[in-house]
Amino acid sequence: MTETAGAARPPRLLAAVLALIGLTLLAGGVWLVALGGSFYYALAGIAVVVSAIFLWQGRKLGAWIYIGMLVATLIWGLFEVGFDPWGLVPRIVAPAVLGLWLAIPRVWKSLA
């Protein structure tokens, strides 16, 4: 048996999904900024792409960057719509669900 046989693999599927989402957010965010809109989507896209890169490498820093983006998203959502639950749902739920993927013990333990 080799030394790496029992080692957990990095969460590459999650990293790939986050990279696609992050690139989409970044592209749409740059377009929105060009139209005079919010910088949030461009910044969130950058954070998600960087998070995906670190997760691909199996580094826990990727999870912490994503968690930071989630906190910033919550603050941004509250700033935009206040405590209106229906206004917060589209801003918070999808990123939070992906964040739950990171909370799966097997995924978290696979990060160095």
Summary of the structure (lengths in Angstrom):
residues: 112
radius of gyration: 15.6
end to end distance: 21.7
largest distance: 58.2
contacts: 331
relative contact order: 0.15
helix: 79%
strand: 0%
